[in-house]
C-alpha cells in the first residue's frame, strides 16, 4: 500500500462523511416545518421520526434523500481507485463513512439519525454491484415481516443489519462455489 492509496482512502472517507452529514431529516424539518425534528418523537433525525412527526410525505422524502446521498457517496468511491479489488472495498468504506456522517453530522452538532436509510442504500448498491440483487430482496421481506408483525422499525433494522453480513457471506460464497 503506497501513499497515494492512503491519501485516496482518507479523501474518500472525508467526502463520504461530509455527504452523510447532510442530514435531510433536519434540513427538511427546518425548511418546510420551521422546527427541528430532533425535538419531537424519538429525538432522532431519521425518516421514521419524520414519518411519525410530519407524515408520510416528509418521511418518504427524507428516506429517498438519505438513500440518494449514500448512493452518491458510494458512486464516488470506485472512482478513486483503478484496482478492481479496491473498488469494492471503496464501496463499503464510502457507505460506512456516509452512515457515520448521517449518525454524527458535523453540521448539526453530531446529533443525527440512526443510519438505517444509509445502511439500506449501502446494502442495495453493493449487492447490485456484486450481482447479488436477491440479498436486498430477502432483507426487505424480512424487514417488512418484522415491522408488520411487531410494529417496531428499530427491531427490524437491527435484525436486518445482523442478517446482512451472514447472507452476504453465505450467498456470495454459494455463488463462487458454483462458478
MDTraj code that builds the backbone (N, CA, C; nanometers):
import mdtraj as md
import numpy as np

residues = "UNK UNK UNK UNK UNK UNK UNK UNK UNK UNK UNK UNK UNK UNK UNK UNK UNK UNK UNK UNK UNK UNK UNK UNK UNK UNK UNK UNK UNK UNK UNK UNK UNK UNK UNK UNK UNK UNK UNK UNK UNK UNK UNK UNK UNK UNK UNK UNK UNK UNK UNK UNK UNK UNK UNK UNK UNK UNK UNK UNK UNK UNK UNK UNK UNK UNK UNK UNK UNK UNK UNK UNK UNK UNK UNK UNK UNK UNK UNK UNK UNK UNK UNK UNK UNK UNK UNK UNK UNK UNK UNK UNK UNK UNK UNK UNK UNK UNK UNK UNK UNK UNK UNK UNK UNK UNK UNK UNK UNK UNK UNK UNK UNK UNK UNK UNK UNK UNK UNK UNK UNK UNK UNK UNK UNK UNK UNK UNK UNK UNK UNK UNK UNK UNK UNK UNK UNK UNK UNK UNK UNK UNK UNK UNK UNK UNK UNK UNK UNK UNK UNK UNK UNK UNK UNK UNK UNK UNK UNK UNK UNK UNK UNK UNK UNK UNK UNK UNK UNK UNK UNK UNK UNK UNK UNK UNK UNK UNK UNK".split()
xyz = np.array([
    [0.0863, -0.1178, 0.0000],
    [0.0000, 0.0000, 0.0000],
    [0.0904, 0.1234, 0.0000],
    [0.0688, 0.2087, -0.0972],
    [0.1520, 0.3283, -0.1052],
    [0.0774, 0.4518, -0.0561],
    [0.1475, 0.5634, -0.0522],
    [0.0913, 0.6884, -0.0002],
    [-0.0303, 0.7340, -0.0798],
    [-0.0310, 0.7097, -0.2108],
    [-0.1449, 0.7515, -0.2935],
    [-0.2735, 0.6810, -0.2509],
    [-0.2641, 0.5508, -0.2173],
    [-0.3827, 0.4787, -0.1710],
    [-0.4315, 0.5338, -0.0374],
    [-0.3395, 0.5607, 0.0524],
    [-0.3773, 0.6128, 0.1841],
    [-0.4440, 0.7493, 0.1701],
    [-0.3875, 0.8344, 0.0858],
    [-0.4469, 0.9663, 0.0632],
    [-0.5836, 0.9530, -0.0022],
    [-0.5950, 0.8631, -0.1004],
    [-0.7245, 0.8409, -0.1670],
    [-0.8300, 0.7928, -0.0684],
    [-0.7942, 0.7001, 0.0180],
    [-0.8893, 0.6494, 0.1176],
    [-0.9277, 0.7598, 0.2148],
    [-0.8315, 0.8381, 0.2597],
    [-0.8609, 0.9477, 0.3529],
    [-0.9553, 1.0498, 0.2892],
    [-0.9293, 1.0865, 0.1644],
    [-1.0170, 1.1816, 0.0953],
    [-1.1567, 1.1241, 0.0736],
    [-1.1627, 0.9954, 0.0411],
    [-1.2919, 0.9291, 0.0242],
    [-1.3707, 0.9294, 0.1545],
    [-1.3056, 0.8966, 0.2645],
    [-1.3730, 0.8955, 0.3946],
    [-1.4248, 1.0352, 0.4293],
    [-1.3429, 1.1358, 0.4074],
    [-1.3841, 1.2735, 0.4384],
    [-1.5027, 1.3144, 0.3512],
    [-1.4937, 1.2901, 0.2201],
    [-1.6026, 1.3282, 0.1287],
    [-1.7318, 1.2555, 0.1630],
    [-1.7243, 1.1246, 0.1864],
    [-1.8446, 1.0470, 0.2187],
    [-1.9022, 1.0889, 0.3532],
    [-1.8164, 1.1149, 0.4507],
    [-1.8634, 1.1615, 0.5821],
    [-1.9365, 1.2956, 0.5678],
    [-1.8797, 1.3876, 0.4916],
    [-1.9436, 1.5186, 0.4743],
    [-2.0765, 1.5070, 0.4004],
    [-2.0836, 1.4185, 0.3002],
    [-2.2130, 1.3941, 0.2341],
    [-2.3136, 1.3366, 0.3333],
    [-2.2677, 1.2423, 0.4147],
    [-2.3557, 1.1840, 0.5151],
    [-2.4028, 1.2855, 0.6173],
    [-2.3206, 1.3865, 0.6429],
    [-2.3559, 1.4902, 0.7402],
    [-2.4672, 1.5819, 0.6917],
    [-2.5001, 1.5738, 0.5637],
    [-2.6170, 1.6463, 0.5134],
    [-2.7399, 1.5682, 0.5562],
    [-2.7862, 1.5937, 0.6760],
    [-2.8961, 1.5161, 0.7324],
    [-3.0290, 1.5756, 0.6874],
    [-3.0942, 1.5047, 0.5971],
    [-3.2147, 1.5580, 0.5346],
    [-3.3345, 1.5647, 0.6283],
    [-3.3378, 1.4842, 0.7320],
    [-3.4448, 1.4982, 0.8316],
    [-3.4400, 1.6353, 0.8965],
    [-3.3213, 1.6794, 0.9314],
    [-3.3042, 1.8102, 0.9939],
    [-3.3292, 1.9212, 0.8920],
    [-3.2741, 1.9059, 0.7729],
    [-3.2897, 2.0083, 0.6696],
    [-3.4361, 2.0253, 0.6311],
    [-3.5049, 1.9151, 0.6039],
    [-3.6449, 1.9216, 0.5620],
    [-3.7335, 1.9745, 0.6739],
    [-3.7142, 1.9266, 0.7968],
    [-3.7981, 1.9764, 0.9069],
    [-3.7756, 2.1246, 0.9298],
    [-3.6536, 2.1698, 0.9125],
    [-3.6224, 2.3116, 0.9319],
    [-3.6824, 2.3983, 0.8215],
    [-3.6630, 2.3571, 0.6966],
    [-3.7081, 2.4384, 0.5828],
    [-3.8599, 2.4335, 0.5613],
    [-3.9178, 2.3156, 0.5743],
    [-4.0606, 2.3021, 0.5446],
    [-4.1515, 2.3216, 0.6660],
    [-4.1028, 2.2869, 0.7842],
    [-4.1890, 2.2899, 0.9029],
    [-4.1397, 2.3875, 1.0098],
    [-4.0289, 2.4537, 0.9823],
    [-3.9718, 2.5554, 1.0719],
    [-3.9516, 2.5048, 1.2139],
    [-3.9097, 2.3795, 1.2242],
    [-3.8764, 2.3207, 1.3539],
    [-3.7699, 2.2134, 1.3324],
    [-3.7185, 2.1627, 1.4412],
    [-3.6160, 2.0590, 1.4354],
    [-3.6810, 1.9265, 1.4743],
    [-3.6781, 1.8300, 1.3831],
    [-3.7413, 1.7006, 1.4079],
    [-3.6849, 1.6339, 1.5327],
    [-3.5610, 1.6662, 1.5691],
    [-3.4988, 1.6061, 1.6865],
    [-3.5640, 1.6509, 1.8171],
    [-3.6472, 1.7547, 1.8110],
    [-3.7179, 1.7992, 1.9319],
    [-3.8536, 1.7303, 1.9461],
    [-3.8839, 1.6371, 1.8567],
    [-4.0118, 1.5651, 1.8592],
    [-3.9889, 1.4145, 1.8598],
    [-4.0925, 1.3424, 1.8971],
    [-4.0910, 1.1965, 1.8882],
    [-3.9735, 1.1323, 1.9578],
    [-3.8957, 1.0545, 1.8803],
    [-3.7824, 0.9793, 1.9355],
    [-3.6596, 1.0671, 1.9606],
    [-3.6623, 1.1899, 1.9116],
    [-3.5480, 1.2783, 1.9269],
    [-3.4385, 1.2525, 1.8252],
    [-3.4701, 1.1749, 1.7249],
    [-3.3735, 1.1340, 1.6238],
    [-3.4101, 1.2002, 1.4916],
    [-3.3116, 1.2174, 1.4050],
    [-3.3321, 1.2909, 1.2799],
    [-3.3556, 1.2003, 1.1593],
    [-3.4018, 1.0801, 1.1809],
    [-3.4213, 0.9866, 1.0712],
    [-3.5591, 0.9915, 1.0084],
    [-3.5754, 0.9121, 0.9051],
    [-3.7010, 0.9128, 0.8297],
    [-3.8188, 0.8568, 0.9102],
    [-3.7937, 0.7648, 1.0022],
    [-3.9042, 0.7119, 1.0828],
    [-3.9610, 0.8210, 1.1734],
    [-3.8739, 0.8982, 1.2371],
    [-3.9223, 1.0080, 1.3213],
    [-3.9873, 1.1170, 1.2364],
    [-3.9367, 1.1394, 1.1149],
    [-4.0010, 1.2353, 1.0239],
    [-4.1411, 1.1870, 0.9882],
    [-4.1555, 1.0580, 0.9608],
    [-4.2856, 0.9998, 0.9302],
    [-4.3828, 1.0198, 1.0455],
    [-4.3382, 0.9865, 1.1651],
    [-4.4250, 0.9975, 1.2822],
    [-4.4575, 1.1419, 1.3176],
    [-4.3638, 1.2327, 1.2939],
    [-4.3828, 1.3717, 1.3331],
    [-4.4551, 1.4538, 1.2274],
    [-4.4172, 1.4391, 1.1001],
    [-4.4698, 1.5264, 0.9948],
    [-4.5524, 1.4539, 0.8882],
    [-4.5556, 1.3217, 0.8914],
    [-4.6390, 1.2486, 0.7972],
    [-4.5620, 1.1731, 0.6906],
    [-4.6399, 1.1043, 0.6048],
    [-4.5829, 1.0137, 0.5045],
    [-4.4935, 1.0842, 0.4028],
    [-4.5358, 1.2008, 0.3541],
    [-4.4557, 1.2699, 0.2524],
    [-4.3198, 1.3112, 0.3080],
    [-4.3174, 1.3657, 0.4270],
    [-4.1910, 1.4080, 0.4884],
    [-4.1018, 1.2873, 0.5164],
    [-4.1613, 1.1790, 0.5640],
    [-4.0840, 1.0576, 0.5902],
    [-4.0269, 0.9986, 0.4631],
    [-4.1089, 0.9921, 0.3580],
    [-4.0635, 0.9364, 0.2305],
    [-3.9565, 1.0245, 0.1663],
    [-3.9760, 1.1558, 0.1700],
    [-3.8781, 1.2477, 0.1127],
    [-3.7443, 1.2360, 0.1854],
    [-3.7484, 1.2273, 0.3154],
    [-3.6263, 1.2118, 0.3946],
    [-3.5577, 1.0807, 0.3604],
    [-3.6344, 0.9724, 0.3538],
    [-3.5781, 0.8408, 0.3231],
    [-3.5109, 0.8412, 0.1863],
    [-3.5788, 0.8941, 0.0847],
    [-3.5239, 0.8960, -0.0508],
    [-3.3980, 0.9826, -0.0569],
    [-3.4002, 1.0988, 0.0060],
    [-3.2817, 1.1868, 0.0059],
    [-3.1636, 1.1199, 0.0763],
    [-3.1915, 1.0512, 0.1872],
    [-3.0835, 0.9813, 0.2578],
    [-3.0299, 0.8644, 0.1758],
    [-3.1169, 0.7954, 0.1039],
    [-3.0710, 0.6894, 0.0127],
    [-2.9807, 0.7472, -0.0953],
    [-3.0259, 0.8564, -0.1568],
    [-2.9520, 0.9143, -0.2689],
    [-2.8162, 0.9697, -0.2271],
    [-2.8080, 1.0306, -0.1081],
    [-2.6775, 1.0828, -0.0660],
    [-2.5788, 0.9682, -0.0435],
    [-2.6283, 0.8552, 0.0035],
    [-2.5412, 0.7401, 0.0244],
    [-2.4960, 0.6819, -0.1086],
    [-2.5875, 0.6712, -0.2025],
    [-2.5515, 0.6213, -0.3361],
    [-2.4497, 0.7148, -0.4011],
    [-2.4677, 0.8446, -0.3851],
    [-2.3715, 0.9400, -0.4410],
    [-2.2338, 0.9210, -0.3770],
    [-2.2305, 0.9093, -0.2463],
    [-2.1027, 0.8867, -0.1769],
    [-2.0378, 0.7586, -0.2255],
    [-2.1164, 0.6540, -0.2410],
    [-2.0621, 0.5254, -0.2843],
    [-2.0217, 0.5274, -0.4313],
    [-2.0882, 0.6069, -0.5119],
    [-2.0514, 0.6174, -0.6531],
    [-1.9158, 0.6859, -0.6683],
    [-1.8837, 0.7742, -0.5768],
    [-1.7535, 0.8421, -0.5792],
    [-1.6419, 0.7438, -0.5450],
    [-1.6695, 0.6508, -0.4549],
    [-1.5680, 0.5578, -0.4058],
    [-1.4867, 0.4876, -0.5119],
    [-1.5481, 0.4138, -0.6012],
    [-1.4708, 0.3398, -0.7015],
    [-1.3932, 0.4289, -0.7981],
    [-1.4334, 0.5545, -0.8109],
    [-1.3620, 0.6455, -0.8995],
    [-1.2223, 0.6783, -0.8465],
    [-1.2030, 0.6578, -0.7165],
    [-1.0738, 0.6889, -0.6540],
    [-0.9692, 0.5805, -0.6757],
    [-1.0107, 0.4636, -0.7211],
    [-0.9179, 0.3503, -0.7299],
    [-0.9274, 0.2831, -0.8654],
    [-0.8134, 0.2470, -0.9214],
    [-0.8141, 0.1796, -1.0506],
    [-0.8067, 0.0288, -1.0361],
    [-0.7689, -0.0221, -0.9203],
    [-0.7605, -0.1667, -0.8998],
    [-0.8977, -0.2185, -0.8578],
    [-0.9489, -0.3205, -0.9268],
    [-1.0861, -0.3671, -0.9050],
    [-1.1134, -0.4127, -0.7616],
    [-1.0181, -0.4806, -0.6974],
    [-1.0386, -0.5252, -0.5591],
    [-1.0606, -0.4073, -0.4663],
    [-0.9896, -0.2999, -0.4891],
    [-1.0043, -0.1811, -0.4044],
    [-1.1331, -0.1065, -0.4344],
    [-1.1871, -0.1241, -0.5549],
    [-1.3137, -0.0579, -0.5882],
    [-1.4278, -0.1103, -0.5012],
    [-1.4328, -0.2413, -0.4794],
    [-1.5370, -0.2946, -0.3920],
    [-1.5150, -0.2516, -0.2480],
    [-1.3914, -0.2495, -0.2055],
    [-1.3600, -0.2019, -0.0717],
    [-1.4015, -0.0552, -0.0579],
    [-1.3786, 0.0231, -0.1624],
    [-1.4162, 0.1652, -0.1614],
    [-1.5670, 0.1827, -0.1460],
    [-1.6455, 0.0924, -0.2028],
    [-1.7911, 0.0992, -0.1849],
    [-1.8276, 0.0898, -0.0372],
    [-1.7703, -0.0075, 0.0307],
    [-1.8007, -0.0270, 0.1722],
    [-1.7468, 0.0883, 0.2579],
    [-1.6267, 0.1341, 0.2268],
    [-1.5684, 0.2449, 0.3023],
    [-1.6557, 0.3691, 0.2886],
    [-1.6939, 0.4019, 0.1660],
    [-1.7773, 0.5203, 0.1420],
    [-1.9142, 0.5060, 0.2082],
    [-1.9756, 0.3899, 0.1969],
    [-2.1063, 0.3680, 0.2596],
    [-2.0990, 0.3807, 0.4105],
    [-1.9969, 0.3224, 0.4687],
    [-1.9810, 0.3293, 0.6146],
    [-1.9537, 0.4726, 0.6595],
    [-1.8660, 0.5435, 0.5887],
    [-1.8365, 0.6824, 0.6254],
    [-1.9605, 0.7703, 0.6124],
    [-2.0428, 0.7439, 0.5131],
    [-2.1673, 0.8185, 0.4955],
    [-2.2637, 0.7903, 0.6116],
    [-2.2716, 0.6643, 0.6541],
    [-2.3570, 0.6297, 0.7698],
    [-2.3089, 0.6992, 0.8958],
    [-2.1785, 0.7025, 0.9172],
    [-2.1230, 0.7707, 1.0343],
    [-2.1574, 0.9197, 1.0277],
    [-2.1429, 0.9797, 0.9097],
    [-2.1787, 1.1202, 0.8923],
    [-2.3255, 1.1448, 0.9187],
    [-2.4113, 1.0542, 0.8763],
    [-2.5551, 1.0673, 0.9000],
    [-2.5869, 1.0601, 1.0495],
    [-2.5224, 0.9676, 1.1182],
    [-2.5496, 0.9488, 1.2610],
    [-2.4854, 1.0560, 1.3472],
    [-2.3684, 1.1035, 1.3054],
    [-2.2938, 1.2046, 1.3814],
    [-2.2535, 1.3187, 1.2877],
    [-2.3529, 1.3985, 1.2424],
    [-2.3255, 1.5010, 1.1417],
    [-2.2504, 1.6220, 1.1981],
    [-2.1396, 1.6537, 1.1365],
    [-2.0586, 1.7666, 1.1798],
    [-2.1380, 1.8969, 1.1680],
    [-2.2300, 1.9070, 1.0724],
    [-2.3064, 2.0289, 1.0506],
    [-2.4192, 2.0488, 1.1511],
    [-2.4529, 1.9455, 1.2290],
    [-2.5674, 1.9529, 1.3204],
    [-2.5305, 1.9056, 1.4604],
    [-2.4165, 1.9499, 1.5082],
    [-2.3698, 1.9226, 1.6444],
    [-2.3608, 1.7734, 1.6757],
    [-2.3302, 1.6936, 1.5754],
    [-2.3086, 1.5493, 1.5891],
    [-2.4322, 1.4741, 1.6401],
    [-2.5528, 1.5303, 1.6168],
    [-2.6786, 1.4641, 1.6531],
    [-2.7593, 1.4403, 1.5258],
    [-2.7611, 1.3155, 1.4789],
    [-2.8306, 1.2850, 1.3551],
    [-2.9281, 1.1700, 1.3710],
    [-2.9383, 1.0909, 1.2658],
    [-3.0285, 0.9761, 1.2655],
    [-2.9544, 0.8488, 1.3017],
    [-3.0226, 0.7374, 1.2844],
    [-2.9637, 0.6078, 1.3182],
    [-2.8891, 0.5454, 1.2011],
    [-2.9096, 0.5972, 1.0811],
    [-2.8374, 0.5466, 0.9648],
    [-2.9047, 0.4311, 0.8935],
    [-3.0308, 0.4070, 0.9212],
    [-3.0998, 0.2931, 0.8597],
    [-3.1147, 0.3121, 0.7079],
    [-3.1548, 0.4308, 0.6644],
    [-3.1683, 0.4554, 0.5199],
    [-3.0324, 0.4465, 0.4518],
    [-2.9302, 0.4981, 0.5167],
    [-2.7942, 0.4897, 0.4604],
    [-2.7502, 0.3439, 0.4514],
    [-2.7805, 0.2664, 0.5537],
    [-2.7459, 0.1241, 0.5516],
    [-2.8209, 0.0526, 0.4396],
    [-2.9495, 0.0840, 0.4241],
    [-3.0285, 0.0219, 0.3170],
    [-2.9684, 0.0542, 0.1806],
    [-2.9297, 0.1797, 0.1614],
    [-2.8687, 0.2182, 0.0332],
    [-2.7373, 0.1449, 0.0121],
    [-2.6585, 0.1329, 0.1182],
    [-2.5307, 0.0630, 0.1065],
    [-2.5531, -0.0834, 0.0681],
    [-2.6486, -0.1481, 0.1309],
    [-2.6789, -0.2881, 0.1001],
    [-2.7236, -0.3018, -0.0451],
    [-2.8173, -0.2190, -0.0859],
    [-2.8701, -0.2280, -0.2225],
    [-2.7595, -0.2026, -0.3247],
    [-2.6846, -0.0949, -0.3058],
    [-2.5814, -0.0559, -0.4027],
    [-2.4701, -0.1600, -0.4126],
    [-2.4206, -0.2057, -0.2992],
    [-2.3119, -0.3041, -0.3035],
    [-2.3595, -0.4363, -0.3619],
    [-2.4787, -0.4775, -0.3250],
    [-2.5291, -0.6054, -0.3764],
    [-2.5542, -0.5998, -0.5266],
    [-2.6031, -0.4887, -0.5754],
    [-2.6228, -0.4748, -0.7201],
    [-2.4879, -0.4772, -0.7912],
    [-2.3892, -0.4073, -0.7354],
    [-2.2552, -0.4058, -0.7960],
    [-2.1919, -0.5444, -0.7961],
    [-2.2267, -0.6281, -0.6991],
    [-2.1704, -0.7634, -0.6911],
    [-2.2627, -0.8674, -0.7530],
    [-2.3698, -0.8226, -0.8199],
    [-2.4676, -0.9103, -0.8827],
    [-2.5330, -1.0040, -0.7807],
    [-2.5596, -0.9499, -0.6647],
    [-2.6292, -1.0241, -0.5593],
    [-2.7618, -0.9535, -0.5282],
    [-2.8379, -0.9208, -0.6314],
    [-2.9605, -0.8425, -0.6197],
    [-3.0631, -0.9056, -0.5257],
    [-3.0557, -1.0356, -0.5065],
    [-3.1557, -1.1057, -0.4266],
    [-3.1355, -1.0845, -0.2761],
    [-3.0170, -1.0432, -0.2331],
    [-2.9957, -1.0194, -0.0897],
    [-3.0817, -0.9031, -0.0399],
    [-3.0851, -0.7875, -0.1088],
    [-3.1758, -0.6821, -0.0627],
    [-3.3229, -0.7241, -0.0650],
    [-3.3597, -0.8089, -0.1591],
    [-3.4980, -0.8581, -0.1648],
    [-3.5286, -0.9413, -0.0400],
    [-3.4379, -1.0312, -0.0058],
    [-3.4557, -1.1139, 0.1154],
    [-3.4643, -1.0245, 0.2391],
    [-3.3757, -0.9272, 0.2484],
    [-3.3747, -0.8377, 0.3646],
    [-3.5013, -0.7526, 0.3713],
    [-3.5514, -0.7093, 0.2550],
    [-3.6756, -0.6306, 0.2545],
    [-3.7926, -0.7150, 0.3037],
    [-3.8016, -0.8380, 0.2589],
    [-3.9098, -0.9271, 0.3037],
    [-3.8986, -0.9505, 0.4549],
    [-3.7773, -0.9735, 0.5028],
    [-3.7547, -0.9907, 0.6465],
    [-3.7936, -0.8648, 0.7225],
    [-3.7486, -0.7487, 0.6740],
    [-3.7798, -0.6197, 0.7365],
    [-3.9316, -0.5979, 0.7429],
    [-3.9985, -0.6149, 0.6288],
    [-4.1435, -0.5934, 0.6222],
    [-4.2177, -0.6893, 0.7148],
    [-4.1763, -0.8150, 0.7175],
    [-4.2406, -0.9127, 0.8049],
    [-4.2275, -0.8761, 0.9515],
    [-4.1106, -0.8305, 0.9916],
    [-4.0902, -0.7925, 1.1313],
    [-4.1702, -0.6679, 1.1656],
    [-4.1686, -0.5679, 1.0768],
    [-4.2442, -0.4449, 1.1032],
    [-4.3943, -0.4740, 1.1091],
    [-4.4431, -0.5535, 1.0155],
    [-4.5866, -0.5864, 1.0165],
    [-4.6253, -0.6686, 1.1393],
    [-4.5349, -0.7564, 1.1799],
    [-4.5642, -0.8424, 1.2946],
    [-4.5493, -0.7757, 1.4294],
    [-4.4540, -0.6827, 1.4403],
    [-4.4256, -0.6244, 1.5717],
    [-4.4514, -0.4747, 1.5805],
    [-4.4569, -0.4063, 1.4658],
    [-4.4704, -0.2602, 1.4584],
    [-4.3441, -0.1871, 1.5050],
    [-4.2306, -0.2574, 1.5140],
    [-4.1049, -0.1967, 1.5574],
    [-4.0071, -0.1881, 1.4409],
    [-3.9913, -0.0665, 1.3871],
    [-3.8969, -0.0439, 1.2781],
    [-3.7543, -0.0678, 1.3283],
    [-3.7266, -0.0242, 1.4503],
    [-3.5907, -0.0388, 1.5044],
    [-3.5519, -0.1861, 1.5188],
    [-3.6428, -0.2695, 1.5623],
    [-3.6151, -0.4122, 1.5744],
    [-3.5855, -0.4725, 1.4377],
    [-3.6677, -0.4371, 1.3389],
    [-3.6472, -0.4877, 1.2029],
    [-3.5128, -0.4408, 1.1478],
    [-3.4775, -0.3166, 1.1769],
    [-3.3498, -0.2618, 1.1294],
    [-3.2319, -0.3362, 1.1902],
    [-3.2378, -0.3625, 1.3185],
    [-3.1290, -0.4318, 1.3886],
    [-3.1146, -0.5746, 1.3359],
    [-3.2246, -0.6448, 1.3214],
    [-3.2186, -0.7829, 1.2732],
    [-3.1661, -0.7886, 1.1293],
    [-3.2124, -0.6975, 1.0446],
    [-3.1618, -0.6949, 0.9069],
    [-3.0144, -0.6566, 0.9035],
    [-2.9738, -0.5667, 0.9913],
    [-2.8327, -0.5301, 0.9998],
    [-2.7456, -0.6479, 1.0389],
    [-2.7973, -0.7337, 1.1258],
    [-2.7222, -0.8537, 1.1651],
    [-2.7294, -0.9619, 1.0575],
    [-2.8410, -0.9684, 0.9856],
    [-2.8585, -1.0719, 0.8830],
    [-2.7766, -1.0426, 0.7573],
    [-2.7524, -0.9163, 0.7282],
    [-2.6822, -0.8802, 0.6041],
    [-2.5455, -0.9468, 0.5903],
    [-2.4547, -0.9333, 0.6858],
    [-2.3242, -0.9968, 0.6645],
    [-2.3329, -1.1494, 0.6562],
    [-2.4288, -1.2069, 0.7279],
    [-2.4462, -1.3527, 0.7220],
    [-2.4925, -1.3939, 0.5824],
    [-2.5933, -1.3234, 0.5305],
    [-2.6416, -1.3532, 0.3950],
    [-2.5323, -1.3287, 0.2912],
    [-2.4616, -1.2187, 0.3071],
    [-2.3548, -1.1860, 0.2132],
    [-2.2489, -1.2956, 0.2122],
    [-2.2122, -1.3420, 0.3295],
    [-2.1118, -1.4475, 0.3404],
    [-2.1624, -1.5784, 0.2820],
    [-2.2817, -1.6182, 0.3211],
    [-2.3357, -1.7476, 0.2784],
    [-2.3731, -1.7500, 0.1312],
    [-2.4440, -1.6465, 0.0860],
    [-2.4938, -1.6481, -0.0510],
    [-2.3855, -1.6092, -0.1523],
    [-2.2949, -1.5208, -0.1139],
    [-2.1836, -1.4862, -0.2021],
    [-2.0897, -1.6049, -0.2141],
    [-2.0689, -1.6751, -0.1039],
    [-1.9875, -1.7957, -0.1077],
    [-2.0503, -1.9049, -0.1924],
    [-2.1843, -1.9125, -0.1895],
    [-2.2547, -2.0126, -0.2702],
    [-2.2391, -1.9822, -0.4184],
    [-2.2408, -1.8514, -0.4550],
    [-2.2216, -1.8141, -0.5948],
    [-2.0825, -1.8513, -0.6437],
    [-1.9824, -1.8324, -0.5605],
    [-1.8456, -1.8610, -0.6018],
    [-1.8205, -2.0101, -0.6162],
    [-1.8905, -2.0927, -0.5353],
    [-1.8695, -2.2365, -0.5452],
    [-1.9326, -2.2941, -0.6709],
    [-2.0323, -2.2249, -0.7261],
    [-2.0988, -2.2708, -0.8477],
    [-2.0114, -2.2435, -0.9694],
    [-1.9362, -2.1321, -0.9674],
    [-1.8555, -2.0925, -1.0830],
    [-1.7482, -2.1860, -1.1093],
])
top = md.Topology()
chain = top.add_chain()
for i, resn in enumerate(residues, 1):
    res = top.add_residue(resn, chain, resSeq=i)
    for name in ("N", "CA", "C"):
        top.add_atom(name, md.element.get_by_symbol(name[0]), res)
traj = md.Trajectory(xyz[None], top)
